Amino acid sequence: MGKLELIMGDITLSDADAIVNAANTSLLGGGGVDGAIHRAAGPELLAECRTLHGCETGQAKLTKGYRLKARYVIHTPGPVWRGGGCGEAEQLSSCYRSCLELARQYGCRSVDFPSISTGIFGYPMAQAATVALRTIMDFLSSHSMPERVRMVCHSEDALRVYQQTYNMWYASD
Ligand code: AR6
């Protein structure tokens, strides 16, 4: 079974085969990690994104990585948090699953994720971590690729939440 790692860092510096972009449904860029990925990848990324004609929440589309070290960027619009009663958890889980499925189809051995929806879209970090880790662990337990998935947390607080969530659900001792 592939392994999951929780680290702190800047996903634009990732050397994984694919990185995930917490995008919006236009796929035409924005703030947060989306803005950082577009800046680091260069204008060719936006040019390719324009050919994709957007993406639905919970789905994913793949582009090349251009000036990034990562070969591919997998763009997924997460849900906007509306209090939790509007299908947000199912949509967030679908984001992770769709990205992992695309990565597998493109032969990616390693994939790095940011914490989708937990910035501008307002999803509470602990609840997002539960959905993210459960979906990734389920996928890894039933597929041989990718071999390594990393959650790249952007702050110590975020990393602590992911570690605590992991320990709560998956630690064996
Ligand atoms: N590396 C890793 N994680 C990061 C980085 C980075 N360089 N920069 C931010 N984060 P957000 P969302 C974390 O707001 O909530 C955009 O405008 C950040 O701390 O980037 O899904 C899109 O176009 C947070 O934990 O994405 C959409 O309109 C996480 O990444 C909207 O924002 C996600 O924060 C998407 O909102």
Backbone and ligand atoms as CSV (ligand in chain L), in Angstrom:
chain,resi,resn,atom,element,x,y,z
A,1,MET,N,N,0.840,-1.206,0.000
A,1,MET,CA,C,0.000,0.000,0.000
A,1,MET,C,C,0.871,1.250,0.000
A,2,GLY,N,N,0.449,2.256,-0.773
A,2,GLY,CA,C,1.170,3.521,-0.828
A,2,GLY,C,C,1.181,4.204,0.530
A,3,LYS,N,N,2.115,5.162,0.684
A,3,LYS,CA,C,2.214,5.799,1.997
A,3,LYS,C,C,1.750,7.253,1.950
A,4,LEU,N,N,1.247,7.695,3.092
A,4,LEU,CA,C,0.789,9.067,3.265
A,4,LEU,C,C,1.764,9.790,4.176
A,5,GLU,N,N,2.174,10.992,3.792
A,5,GLU,CA,C,3.055,11.812,4.633
A,5,GLU,C,C,2.410,13.161,4.875
A,6,LEU,N,N,2.595,13.674,6.082
A,6,LEU,CA,C,2.097,15.005,6.445
A,6,LEU,C,C,3.315,15.891,6.653
A,7,ILE,N,N,3.434,16.960,5.868
A,7,ILE,CA,C,4.607,17.826,5.991
A,7,ILE,C,C,4.160,19.286,5.981
A,8,MET,N,N,5.095,20.162,6.376
A,8,MET,CA,C,4.826,21.588,6.248
A,8,MET,C,C,5.670,22.117,5.104
A,9,GLY,N,N,5.121,23.012,4.287
A,9,GLY,CA,C,5.909,23.559,3.203
A,9,GLY,C,C,5.089,24.377,2.230
A,10,ASP,N,N,5.757,24.717,1.130
A,10,ASP,CA,C,5.155,25.488,0.050
A,10,ASP,C,C,5.011,24.534,-1.140
A,11,ILE,N,N,3.788,24.273,-1.533
A,11,ILE,CA,C,3.553,23.243,-2.553
A,11,ILE,C,C,4.129,23.639,-3.915
A,12,THR,N,N,4.370,24.914,-4.142
A,12,THR,CA,C,4.937,25.320,-5.440
A,12,THR,C,C,6.373,24.818,-5.599
A,13,LEU,N,N,7.003,24.429,-4.495
A,13,LEU,CA,C,8.389,23.935,-4.544
A,13,LEU,C,C,8.444,22.410,-4.621
A,14,SER,N,N,7.297,21.782,-4.678
A,14,SER,CA,C,7.220,20.320,-4.619
A,14,SER,C,C,7.920,19.644,-5.798
A,15,ASP,N,N,8.534,18.502,-5.514
A,15,ASP,CA,C,9.142,17.701,-6.584
A,15,ASP,C,C,8.324,16.441,-6.868
A,16,ALA,N,N,7.065,16.458,-6.428
A,16,ALA,CA,C,6.195,15.306,-6.720
A,16,ALA,C,C,5.887,15.257,-8.216
A,17,ASP,N,N,5.447,14.111,-8.707
A,17,ASP,CA,C,5.054,13.996,-10.120
A,17,ASP,C,C,3.895,14.938,-10.430
A,18,ALA,N,N,2.970,15.068,-9.478
A,18,ALA,CA,C,1.833,15.977,-9.663
A,18,ALA,C,C,1.568,16.734,-8.375
A,19,ILE,N,N,1.195,18.006,-8.537
A,19,ILE,CA,C,0.679,18.755,-7.386
A,19,ILE,C,C,-0.772,19.109,-7.673
A,20,VAL,N,N,-1.523,19.275,-6.588
A,20,VAL,CA,C,-2.934,19.618,-6.717
A,20,VAL,C,C,-3.102,21.104,-6.447
A,21,ASN,N,N,-3.961,21.720,-7.257
A,21,ASN,CA,C,-4.292,23.122,-7.099
A,21,ASN,C,C,-5.710,23.263,-6.564
A,22,ALA,N,N,-5.861,23.977,-5.429
A,22,ALA,CA,C,-7.190,24.291,-4.884
A,22,ALA,C,C,-7.747,25.460,-5.686
A,23,ALA,N,N,-8.419,25.115,-6.771
A,23,ALA,CA,C,-8.826,26.110,-7.770
A,23,ALA,C,C,-10.261,26.571,-7.522
A,24,ASN,N,N,-10.807,27.304,-8.483
A,24,ASN,CA,C,-12.244,27.605,-8.494
A,24,ASN,C,C,-12.806,27.078,-9.823
A,25,THR,N,N,-14.116,27.140,-9.974
A,25,THR,CA,C,-14.734,26.456,-11.117
A,25,THR,C,C,-14.364,27.074,-12.468
A,26,SER,N,N,-13.844,28.297,-12.456
A,26,SER,CA,C,-13.426,28.900,-13.739
A,26,SER,C,C,-12.104,28.309,-14.227
A,27,LEU,N,N,-11.300,27.820,-13.307
A,27,LEU,CA,C,-9.919,27.363,-13.561
A,27,LEU,C,C,-9.041,28.476,-14.153
A,28,LEU,N,N,-9.420,29.714,-13.926
A,28,LEU,CA,C,-8.643,30.818,-14.520
A,28,LEU,C,C,-7.810,31.570,-13.492
A,29,GLY,N,N,-7.497,30.922,-12.388
A,29,GLY,CA,C,-6.614,31.526,-11.393
A,29,GLY,C,C,-7.382,32.248,-10.302
A,30,GLY,N,N,-6.641,32.718,-9.311
A,30,GLY,CA,C,-7.250,33.386,-8.165
A,30,GLY,C,C,-6.185,33.695,-7.135
A,31,GLY,N,N,-6.594,33.758,-5.869
A,31,GLY,CA,C,-5.637,34.026,-4.788
A,31,GLY,C,C,-5.136,32.739,-4.183
A,32,GLY,N,N,-4.643,32.813,-2.948
A,32,GLY,CA,C,-4.215,31.634,-2.202
A,32,GLY,C,C,-3.219,30.773,-2.959
A,33,VAL,N,N,-3.363,29.480,-2.783
A,33,VAL,CA,C,-2.421,28.542,-3.394
A,33,VAL,C,C,-2.566,28.557,-4.929
A,34,ASP,N,N,-3.754,28.846,-5.409
A,34,ASP,CA,C,-4.006,28.932,-6.855
A,34,ASP,C,C,-3.128,30.042,-7.465
A,35,GLY,N,N,-3.154,31.216,-6.848
A,35,GLY,CA,C,-2.333,32.318,-7.338
A,35,GLY,C,C,-0.853,31.969,-7.291
A,36,ALA,N,N,-0.442,31.336,-6.202
A,36,ALA,CA,C,0.982,30.983,-6.040
A,36,ALA,C,C,1.413,29.974,-7.101
A,37,ILE,N,N,0.559,28.991,-7.394
A,37,ILE,CA,C,0.903,27.977,-8.405
A,37,ILE,C,C,0.992,28.621,-9.787
A,38,HIS,N,N,0.047,29.491,-10.115
A,38,HIS,CA,C,0.096,30.155,-11.430
A,38,HIS,C,C,1.341,31.040,-11.553
A,39,ARG,N,N,1.683,31.745,-10.497
A,39,ARG,CA,C,2.895,32.588,-10.545
A,39,ARG,C,C,4.139,31.739,-10.771
A,40,ALA,N,N,4.211,30.616,-10.070
A,40,ALA,CA,C,5.409,29.776,-10.157
A,40,ALA,C,C,5.472,29.002,-11.482
A,41,ALA,N,N,4.320,28.646,-12.019
A,41,ALA,CA,C,4.302,27.835,-13.251
A,41,ALA,C,C,4.502,28.693,-14.495
A,42,GLY,N,N,4.124,29.977,-14.403
A,42,GLY,CA,C,4.254,30.874,-15.559
A,42,GLY,C,C,2.982,30.946,-16.373
A,43,PRO,N,N,2.929,31.879,-17.322
A,43,PRO,CA,C,1.689,32.167,-18.063
A,43,PRO,C,C,1.199,31.023,-18.947
A,44,GLU,N,N,2.075,30.087,-19.276
A,44,GLU,CA,C,1.635,28.949,-20.098
A,44,GLU,C,C,0.563,28.134,-19.379
A,45,LEU,N,N,0.620,28.152,-18.044
A,45,LEU,CA,C,-0.383,27.381,-17.288
A,45,LEU,C,C,-1.773,27.977,-17.510
A,46,LEU,N,N,-1.893,29.281,-17.412
A,46,LEU,CA,C,-3.196,29.917,-17.628
A,46,LEU,C,C,-3.671,29.674,-19.060
A,47,ALA,N,N,-2.745,29.715,-19.999
A,47,ALA,CA,C,-3.119,29.482,-21.408
A,47,ALA,C,C,-3.728,28.085,-21.568
A,48,GLU,N,N,-3.122,27.089,-20.937
A,48,GLU,CA,C,-3.712,25.739,-21.043
A,48,GLU,C,C,-5.046,25.665,-20.293
A,49,CYS,N,N,-5.111,26.313,-19.126
A,49,CYS,CA,C,-6.361,26.293,-18.347
A,49,CYS,C,C,-7.517,26.883,-19.149
A,50,ARG,N,N,-7.230,27.895,-19.962
A,50,ARG,CA,C,-8.294,28.512,-20.778
A,50,ARG,C,C,-8.929,27.508,-21.744
A,51,THR,N,N,-8.175,26.503,-22.132
A,51,THR,CA,C,-8.707,25.508,-23.083
A,51,THR,C,C,-9.610,24.476,-22.395
A,52,LEU,N,N,-9.663,24.494,-21.072
A,52,LEU,CA,C,-10.379,23.439,-20.335
A,52,LEU,C,C,-11.845,23.782,-20.075
A,53,HIS,N,N,-12.203,25.047,-20.229
A,53,HIS,CA,C,-13.593,25.500,-20.049
A,53,HIS,C,C,-14.145,25.165,-18.667
A,54,GLY,N,N,-13.335,25.408,-17.645
A,54,GLY,CA,C,-13.807,25.279,-16.271
A,54,GLY,C,C,-13.910,23.846,-15.791
A,55,CYS,N,N,-14.367,23.718,-14.548
A,55,CYS,CA,C,-14.449,22.397,-13.905
A,55,CYS,C,C,-15.481,22.502,-12.788
A,56,GLU,N,N,-16.285,21.454,-12.629
A,56,GLU,CA,C,-17.295,21.476,-11.570
A,56,GLU,C,C,-16.662,21.227,-10.203
A,57,THR,N,N,-17.281,21.756,-9.188
A,57,THR,CA,C,-16.865,21.492,-7.810
A,57,THR,C,C,-16.827,19.976,-7.576
A,58,GLY,N,N,-15.739,19.510,-6.985
A,58,GLY,CA,C,-15.608,18.080,-6.685
A,58,GLY,C,C,-15.003,17.253,-7.810
A,59,GLN,N,N,-14.856,17.867,-9.002
A,59,GLN,CA,C,-14.212,17.176,-10.127
A,59,GLN,C,C,-12.761,17.660,-10.237
A,60,ALA,N,N,-12.004,17.177,-11.224
A,60,ALA,CA,C,-10.605,17.568,-11.364
A,60,ALA,C,C,-10.194,17.526,-12.831
A,61,LYS,N,N,-9.289,18.417,-13.209
A,61,LYS,CA,C,-8.716,18.412,-14.557
A,61,LYS,C,C,-7.203,18.595,-14.457
A,62,LEU,N,N,-6.495,17.998,-15.405
A,62,LEU,CA,C,-5.029,17.963,-15.338
A,62,LEU,C,C,-4.395,18.829,-16.431
A,63,THR,N,N,-3.330,19.530,-16.055
A,63,THR,CA,C,-2.513,20.258,-17.033
A,63,THR,C,C,-1.045,19.884,-16.810
A,64,LYS,N,N,-0.216,20.371,-17.707
A,64,LYS,CA,C,1.226,20.249,-17.490
A,64,LYS,C,C,1.661,21.213,-16.381
A,65,GLY,N,N,2.867,21.034,-15.876
A,65,GLY,CA,C,3.366,21.858,-14.773
A,65,GLY,C,C,4.215,23.041,-15.214
A,66,TYR,N,N,4.602,23.057,-16.497
A,66,TYR,CA,C,5.396,24.170,-17.051
A,66,TYR,C,C,6.640,24.449,-16.206
A,67,ARG,N,N,6.764,25.634,-15.591
A,67,ARG,CA,C,8.027,25.954,-14.897
A,67,ARG,C,C,8.145,25.333,-13.512
A,68,LEU,N,N,7.132,24.597,-13.094
A,68,LEU,CA,C,7.217,23.898,-11.802
A,68,LEU,C,C,8.104,22.667,-11.938
A,69,LYS,N,N,8.583,22.174,-10.802
A,69,LYS,CA,C,9.300,20.888,-10.826
A,69,LYS,C,C,8.326,19.759,-11.100
A,70,ALA,N,N,7.111,19.914,-10.592
A,70,ALA,CA,C,6.094,18.882,-10.794
A,70,ALA,C,C,5.752,18.791,-12.275
A,71,ARG,N,N,5.567,17.564,-12.761
A,71,ARG,CA,C,5.259,17.372,-14.172
A,71,ARG,C,C,3.835,17.831,-14.502
A,72,TYR,N,N,2.925,17.596,-13.562
A,72,TYR,CA,C,1.515,17.916,-13.784
A,72,TYR,C,C,0.955,18.764,-12.650
A,73,VAL,N,N,-0.070,19.562,-12.993
A,73,VAL,CA,C,-0.917,20.210,-11.982
A,73,VAL,C,C,-2.321,19.638,-12.158
A,74,ILE,N,N,-2.900,19.187,-11.059
A,74,ILE,CA,C,-4.279,18.685,-11.090
A,74,ILE,C,C,-5.140,19.724,-10.375
A,75,HIS,N,N,-6.037,20.325,-11.128
A,75,HIS,CA,C,-6.839,21.440,-10.634
A,75,HIS,C,C,-8.182,20.919,-10.144
A,76,THR,N,N,-8.556,21.278,-8.920
A,76,THR,CA,C,-9.853,20.837,-8.403
A,76,THR,C,C,-10.508,21.965,-7.626
A,77,PRO,N,N,-11.726,22.355,-7.991
A,77,PRO,CA,C,-12.439,23.337,-7.189
A,77,PRO,C,C,-13.091,22.665,-5.990
A,78,GLY,N,N,-12.694,23.075,-4.799
A,78,GLY,CA,C,-13.313,22.556,-3.585
A,78,GLY,C,C,-14.628,23.262,-3.312
A,79,PRO,N,N,-15.387,22.753,-2.324
A,79,PRO,CA,C,-16.636,23.418,-1.960
A,79,PRO,C,C,-16.382,24.669,-1.127
A,80,VAL,N,N,-17.262,25.652,-1.285
A,80,VAL,CA,C,-17.299,26.790,-0.363
A,80,VAL,C,C,-18.033,26.315,0.887
A,81,TRP,N,N,-17.472,26.595,2.066
A,81,TRP,CA,C,-18.112,26.166,3.324
A,81,TRP,C,C,-19.382,26.975,3.559
A,82,ARG,N,N,-20.511,26.279,3.701
A,82,ARG,CA,C,-21.776,26.957,3.972
A,82,ARG,C,C,-22.402,26.440,5.259
A,83,GLY,N,N,-21.573,25.956,6.187
A,83,GLY,CA,C,-22.077,25.484,7.464
A,83,GLY,C,C,-22.077,23.976,7.602
A,84,GLY,N,N,-21.822,23.265,6.528
A,84,GLY,CA,C,-21.665,21.811,6.603
A,84,GLY,C,C,-22.888,21.024,6.180
A,85,GLY,N,N,-24.019,21.694,6.005
A,85,GLY,CA,C,-25.244,20.974,5.665
A,85,GLY,C,C,-25.579,20.991,4.185
A,86,CYS,N,N,-24.660,21.406,3.376
A,86,CYS,CA,C,-24.931,21.540,1.931
A,86,CYS,C,C,-24.092,20.578,1.089
A,87,GLY,N,N,-23.725,19.441,1.683
A,87,GLY,CA,C,-22.966,18.445,0.924
A,87,GLY,C,C,-21.485,18.750,0.822
A,88,GLU,N,N,-20.990,19.635,1.688
A,88,GLU,CA,C,-19.584,20.035,1.580
A,88,GLU,C,C,-18.628,18.855,1.752
A,89,ALA,N,N,-18.914,17.968,2.725
A,89,ALA,CA,C,-17.988,16.850,2.989
A,89,ALA,C,C,-17.925,15.911,1.786
A,90,GLU,N,N,-19.063,15.624,1.184
A,90,GLU,CA,C,-19.080,14.740,0.005
A,90,GLU,C,C,-18.326,15.389,-1.155
A,91,GLN,N,N,-18.527,16.680,-1.322
A,91,GLN,CA,C,-17.828,17.375,-2.410
A,91,GLN,C,C,-16.321,17.408,-2.163
A,92,LEU,N,N,-15.925,17.651,-0.912
A,92,LEU,CA,C,-14.494,17.701,-0.613
A,92,LEU,C,C,-13.861,16.326,-0.820
A,93,SER,N,N,-14.540,15.281,-0.369
A,93,SER,CA,C,-14.040,13.929,-0.569
A,93,SER,C,C,-13.907,13.630,-2.068
A,94,SER,N,N,-14.882,14.063,-2.830
A,94,SER,CA,C,-14.854,13.860,-4.283
A,94,SER,C,C,-13.660,14.557,-4.923
A,95,CYS,N,N,-13.275,15.730,-4.405
A,95,CYS,CA,C,-12.068,16.420,-4.910
A,95,CYS,C,C,-10.841,15.525,-4.767
A,96,TYR,N,N,-10.623,15.006,-3.557
A,96,TYR,CA,C,-9.433,14.182,-3.321
A,96,TYR,C,C,-9.461,12.925,-4.191
A,97,ARG,N,N,-10.634,12.283,-4.245
A,97,ARG,CA,C,-10.753,11.048,-5.030
A,97,ARG,C,C,-10.512,11.306,-6.515
A,98,SER,N,N,-11.106,12.384,-7.046
A,98,SER,CA,C,-10.952,12.700,-8.472
A,98,SER,C,C,-9.491,12.984,-8.806
A,99,CYS,N,N,-8.808,13.692,-7.937
A,99,CYS,CA,C,-7.383,14.006,-8.167
A,99,CYS,C,C,-6.536,12.739,-8.140
A,100,LEU,N,N,-6.808,11.871,-7.173
A,100,LEU,CA,C,-6.024,10.632,-7.068
A,100,LEU,C,C,-6.279,9.735,-8.274
A,101,GLU,N,N,-7.509,9.715,-8.738
A,101,GLU,CA,C,-7.854,8.898,-9.908
A,101,GLU,C,C,-7.129,9.418,-11.155
A,102,LEU,N,N,-7.111,10.739,-11.349
A,102,LEU,CA,C,-6.390,11.317,-12.492
A,102,LEU,C,C,-4.891,11.031,-12.394
A,103,ALA,N,N,-4.354,11.208,-11.199
A,103,ALA,CA,C,-2.922,10.952,-10.988
A,103,ALA,C,C,-2.583,9.509,-11.352
A,104,ARG,N,N,-3.431,8.602,-10.944
A,104,ARG,CA,C,-3.223,7.180,-11.243
A,104,ARG,C,C,-3.267,6.944,-12.750
A,105,GLN,N,N,-4.265,7.547,-13.405
A,105,GLN,CA,C,-4.394,7.372,-14.866
A,105,GLN,C,C,-3.165,7.883,-15.612
A,106,TYR,N,N,-2.537,8.930,-15.084
A,106,TYR,CA,C,-1.358,9.515,-15.742
A,106,TYR,C,C,-0.049,8.922,-15.226
A,107,GLY,N,N,-0.141,7.872,-14.445
A,107,GLY,CA,C,1.059,7.166,-14.011
A,107,GLY,C,C,1.894,7.898,-12.976
A,108,CYS,N,N,1.272,8.788,-12.218
A,108,CYS,CA,C,2.034,9.523,-11.193
A,108,CYS,C,C,2.311,8.615,-9.995
A,109,ARG,N,N,3.569,8.564,-9.613
A,109,ARG,CA,C,3.934,7.765,-8.435
A,109,ARG,C,C,3.792,8.582,-7.160
A,110,SER,N,N,3.897,9.920,-7.288
A,110,SER,CA,C,3.809,10.779,-6.105
A,110,SER,C,C,2.907,11.974,-6.403
A,111,VAL,N,N,2.091,12.318,-5.424
A,111,VAL,CA,C,1.151,13.440,-5.547
A,111,VAL,C,C,1.169,14.246,-4.250
A,112,ASP,N,N,1.241,15.569,-4.392
A,112,ASP,CA,C,1.181,16.449,-3.222
A,112,ASP,C,C,-0.099,17.276,-3.253
A,113,PHE,N,N,-0.780,17.324,-2.115
A,113,PHE,CA,C,-2.026,18.090,-1.975
A,113,PHE,C,C,-1.842,19.269,-1.029
A,114,PRO,N,N,-2.467,20.406,-1.324
A,114,PRO,CA,C,-2.667,21.420,-0.287
A,114,PRO,C,C,-3.959,21.051,0.448
A,115,SER,N,N,-4.256,21.760,1.511
A,115,SER,CA,C,-5.482,21.494,2.257
A,115,SER,C,C,-6.634,22.228,1.569
A,116,ILE,N,N,-7.285,21.515,0.651
A,116,ILE,CA,C,-8.313,22.103,-0.227
A,116,ILE,C,C,-9.446,22.726,0.591
A,117,SER,N,N,-9.883,23.886,0.174
A,117,SER,CA,C,-11.049,24.617,0.720
A,117,SER,C,C,-10.815,25.266,2.083
A,118,THR,N,N,-9.651,25.087,2.702
A,118,THR,CA,C,-9.485,25.583,4.082
A,118,THR,C,C,-8.946,27.002,4.177
A,119,GLY,N,N,-8.817,27.691,3.052
A,119,GLY,CA,C,-8.392,29.096,3.066
A,119,GLY,C,C,-9.585,29.981,2.732
A,120,ILE,N,N,-9.557,30.533,1.553
A,120,ILE,CA,C,-10.591,31.469,1.098
A,120,ILE,C,C,-11.982,30.830,1.146
A,121,PHE,N,N,-12.099,29.536,0.921
A,121,PHE,CA,C,-13.403,28.865,0.903
A,121,PHE,C,C,-13.919,28.508,2.297
A,122,GLY,N,N,-13.109,28.708,3.352
A,122,GLY,CA,C,-13.606,28.719,4.725
A,122,GLY,C,C,-13.949,27.397,5.382
A,123,TYR,N,N,-13.508,26.278,4.813
A,123,TYR,CA,C,-13.816,24.965,5.412
A,123,TYR,C,C,-13.000,24.819,6.695
A,124,PRO,N,N,-13.620,24.476,7.824
A,124,PRO,CA,C,-12.863,24.328,9.072
A,124,PRO,C,C,-11.769,23.263,8.941
A,125,MET,N,N,-10.560,23.602,9.402
A,125,MET,CA,C,-9.386,22.763,9.147
A,125,MET,C,C,-9.559,21.335,9.681
A,126,ALA,N,N,-10.052,21.179,10.911
A,126,ALA,CA,C,-10.124,19.837,11.498
A,126,ALA,C,C,-11.115,18.961,10.729
A,127,GLN,N,N,-12.218,19.550,10.322
A,127,GLN,CA,C,-13.211,18.778,9.562
A,127,GLN,C,C,-12.695,18.449,8.164
A,128,ALA,N,N,-11.989,19.388,7.572
A,128,ALA,CA,C,-11.396,19.137,6.256
A,128,ALA,C,C,-10.333,18.045,6.350
A,129,ALA,N,N,-9.556,18.069,7.432
A,129,ALA,CA,C,-8.495,17.069,7.606
A,129,ALA,C,C,-9.092,15.672,7.722
A,130,THR,N,N,-10.200,15.545,8.435
A,130,THR,CA,C,-10.854,14.239,8.579
A,130,THR,C,C,-11.266,13.695,7.212
A,131,VAL,N,N,-11.875,14.547,6.395
A,131,VAL,CA,C,-12.326,14.125,5.067
A,131,VAL,C,C,-11.127,13.792,4.173
A,132,ALA,N,N,-10.124,14.664,4.191
A,132,ALA,CA,C,-8.951,14.486,3.327
A,132,ALA,C,C,-8.235,13.174,3.654
A,133,LEU,N,N,-7.949,12.966,4.940
A,133,LEU,CA,C,-7.162,11.785,5.325
A,133,LEU,C,C,-7.953,10.496,5.076
A,134,ARG,N,N,-9.241,10.522,5.383
A,134,ARG,CA,C,-10.048,9.319,5.169
A,134,ARG,C,C,-10.091,8.961,3.679
A,135,THR,N,N,-10.274,9.977,2.837
A,135,THR,CA,C,-10.395,9.710,1.401
A,135,THR,C,C,-9.070,9.210,0.827
A,136,ILE,N,N,-7.979,9.824,1.248
A,136,ILE,CA,C,-6.656,9.406,0.752
A,136,ILE,C,C,-6.341,7.990,1.232
A,137,MET,N,N,-6.574,7.719,2.514
A,137,MET,CA,C,-6.266,6.382,3.047
A,137,MET,C,C,-7.124,5.310,2.373
A,138,ASP,N,N,-8.390,5.621,2.127
A,138,ASP,CA,C,-9.250,4.662,1.428
A,138,ASP,C,C,-8.710,4.375,0.028
A,139,PHE,N,N,-8.291,5.440,-0.663
A,139,PHE,CA,C,-7.794,5.263,-2.033
A,139,PHE,C,C,-6.506,4.442,-2.030
A,140,LEU,N,N,-5.593,4.787,-1.128
A,140,LEU,CA,C,-4.308,4.075,-1.085
A,140,LEU,C,C,-4.498,2.598,-0.751
A,141,SER,N,N,-5.506,2.302,0.052
A,141,SER,CA,C,-5.702,0.904,0.451
A,141,SER,C,C,-6.303,0.067,-0.675
A,142,SER,N,N,-6.829,0.723,-1.709
A,142,SER,CA,C,-7.467,-0.055,-2.777
A,142,SER,C,C,-6.816,0.140,-4.153
A,143,HIS,N,N,-5.724,0.899,-4.231
A,143,HIS,CA,C,-5.015,1.094,-5.506
A,143,HIS,C,C,-3.503,1.018,-5.254
A,144,SER,N,N,-2.761,0.577,-6.274
A,144,SER,CA,C,-1.306,0.477,-6.086
A,144,SER,C,C,-0.593,1.771,-6.490
A,145,MET,N,N,-1.284,2.650,-7.199
A,145,MET,CA,C,-0.711,3.954,-7.577
A,145,MET,C,C,-1.700,5.037,-7.177
A,146,PRO,N,N,-1.226,6.197,-6.728
A,146,PRO,CA,C,0.161,6.576,-6.503
A,146,PRO,C,C,0.767,5.846,-5.298
A,147,GLU,N,N,2.103,5.876,-5.274
A,147,GLU,CA,C,2.821,5.181,-4.206
A,147,GLU,C,C,3.055,6.074,-2.992
A,148,ARG,N,N,3.064,7.382,-3.241
A,148,ARG,CA,C,3.269,8.322,-2.119
A,148,ARG,C,C,2.370,9.535,-2.292
A,149,VAL,N,N,1.618,9.849,-1.242
A,149,VAL,CA,C,0.782,11.047,-1.223
A,149,VAL,C,C,1.223,11.892,-0.032
A,150,ARG,N,N,1.423,13.184,-0.296
A,150,ARG,CA,C,1.775,14.083,0.817
A,150,ARG,C,C,0.715,15.166,0.950
A,151,MET,N,N,0.364,15.471,2.213
A,151,MET,CA,C,-0.402,16.670,2.506
A,151,MET,C,C,0.626,17.741,2.852
A,152,VAL,N,N,0.650,18.801,2.049
A,152,VAL,CA,C,1.611,19.882,2.278
A,152,VAL,C,C,0.884,21.014,3.000
A,153,CYS,N,N,1.087,21.075,4.323
A,153,CYS,CA,C,0.420,22.090,5.143
A,153,CYS,C,C,1.225,23.375,5.088
A,154,HIS,N,N,0.501,24.495,5.086
A,154,HIS,CA,C,1.174,25.778,4.881
A,154,HIS,C,C,1.546,26.462,6.186
A,155,SER,N,N,1.138,25.904,7.328
A,155,SER,CA,C,1.457,26.508,8.631
A,155,SER,C,C,1.646,25.397,9.654
A,156,GLU,N,N,2.307,25.753,10.759
A,156,GLU,CA,C,2.479,24.779,11.840
A,156,GLU,C,C,1.128,24.376,12.408
A,157,ASP,N,N,0.217,25.349,12.510
A,157,ASP,CA,C,-1.122,25.045,13.033
A,157,ASP,C,C,-1.816,24.011,12.161
A,158,ALA,N,N,-1.753,24.211,10.861
A,158,ALA,CA,C,-2.409,23.274,9.947
A,158,ALA,C,C,-1.773,21.891,10.068
A,159,LEU,N,N,-0.450,21.844,10.124
A,159,LEU,CA,C,0.231,20.553,10.245
A,159,LEU,C,C,-0.183,19.850,11.530
A,160,ARG,N,N,-0.277,20.608,12.628
A,160,ARG,CA,C,-0.667,20.017,13.910
A,160,ARG,C,C,-2.072,19.421,13.808
A,161,VAL,N,N,-2.980,20.137,13.187
A,161,VAL,CA,C,-4.352,19.629,13.034
A,161,VAL,C,C,-4.348,18.330,12.224
A,162,TYR,N,N,-3.591,18.300,11.140
A,162,TYR,CA,C,-3.539,17.079,10.321
A,162,TYR,C,C,-2.915,15.926,11.103
A,163,GLN,N,N,-1.854,16.214,11.867
A,163,GLN,CA,C,-1.213,15.148,12.648
A,163,GLN,C,C,-2.163,14.614,13.710
A,164,GLN,N,N,-2.856,15.525,14.397
A,164,GLN,CA,C,-3.795,15.097,15.444
A,164,GLN,C,C,-4.927,14.278,14.843
A,165,THR,N,N,-5.412,14.708,13.694
A,165,THR,CA,C,-6.510,13.991,13.040
A,165,THR,C,C,-6.042,12.602,12.620
A,166,TYR,N,N,-4.832,12.546,12.057
A,166,TYR,CA,C,-4.284,11.249,11.661
A,166,TYR,C,C,-4.169,10.329,12.880
A,167,ASN,N,N,-3.631,10.868,13.968
A,167,ASN,CA,C,-3.430,10.048,15.164
A,167,ASN,C,C,-4.758,9.550,15.731
A,168,MET,N,N,-5.777,10.392,15.627
A,168,MET,CA,C,-7.079,10.030,16.169
A,168,MET,C,C,-7.669,8.841,15.408
A,169,TRP,N,N,-7.487,8.813,14.083
A,169,TRP,CA,C,-8.156,7.797,13.270
A,169,TRP,C,C,-7.265,6.618,12.908
A,170,TYR,N,N,-5.968,6.836,12.772
A,170,TYR,CA,C,-5.120,5.814,12.152
A,170,TYR,C,C,-3.946,5.331,12.985
A,171,ALA,N,N,-3.556,6.075,14.038
A,171,ALA,CA,C,-2.381,5.632,14.802
A,171,ALA,C,C,-2.719,4.317,15.487
A,172,SER,N,N,-1.733,3.396,15.474
A,172,SER,CA,C,-2.039,2.056,16.004
A,172,SER,C,C,-1.658,1.915,17.463
A,173,ASP,N,N,-0.906,2.889,18.000
A,173,ASP,CA,C,-0.587,2.767,19.445
A,173,ASP,C,C,-0.911,4.046,20.158
L,1,AR6,N1,N,1.483,25.774,-0.362
L,1,AR6,C1,C,0.661,24.968,0.359
L,1,AR6,N2,N,-0.503,25.390,0.877
L,1,AR6,C2,C,-0.859,26.674,0.669
L,1,AR6,C3,C,-0.067,27.584,-0.070
L,1,AR6,C4,C,1.158,27.082,-0.603
L,1,AR6,N3,N,1.980,27.849,-1.325
L,1,AR6,N4,N,-0.700,28.792,-0.104
L,1,AR6,C5,C,-1.826,28.646,0.604
L,1,AR6,N5,N,-1.923,27.377,1.082
L,1,AR6,P1,P,-6.788,28.614,-0.556
L,1,AR6,P2,P,-9.438,27.411,-1.007
L,1,AR6,C6,C,-2.988,26.766,1.895
L,1,AR6,O1,O,-7.392,29.883,-0.058
L,1,AR6,O2,O,-9.815,27.640,0.403
L,1,AR6,C7,C,-8.466,30.907,-4.764
L,1,AR6,O3,O,-8.734,32.252,-5.055
L,1,AR6,C8,C,-3.852,27.693,2.706
L,1,AR6,O4,O,-3.229,28.047,3.940
L,1,AR6,O5,O,-5.619,28.701,-1.456
L,1,AR6,O6,O,-9.700,26.062,-1.617
L,1,AR6,C9,C,-9.062,29.958,-5.799
L,1,AR6,O7,O,-9.000,30.511,-7.100
L,1,AR6,C10,C,-5.095,26.836,2.940
L,1,AR6,O8,O,-4.928,25.985,4.075
L,1,AR6,O9,O,-7.890,27.708,-1.347
L,1,AR6,C11,C,-10.475,29.835,-5.317
L,1,AR6,O10,O,-11.274,30.922,-5.747
L,1,AR6,C12,C,-5.143,25.970,1.684
L,1,AR6,O11,O,-3.893,26.138,1.013
L,1,AR6,C13,C,-10.321,29.865,-3.812
L,1,AR6,O12,O,-9.126,30.573,-3.547
L,1,AR6,C14,C,-6.255,26.348,0.727
L,1,AR6,O13,O,-6.421,27.760,0.725
L,1,AR6,C15,C,-10.158,28.461,-3.257
L,1,AR6,O14,O,-10.192,28.521,-1.856
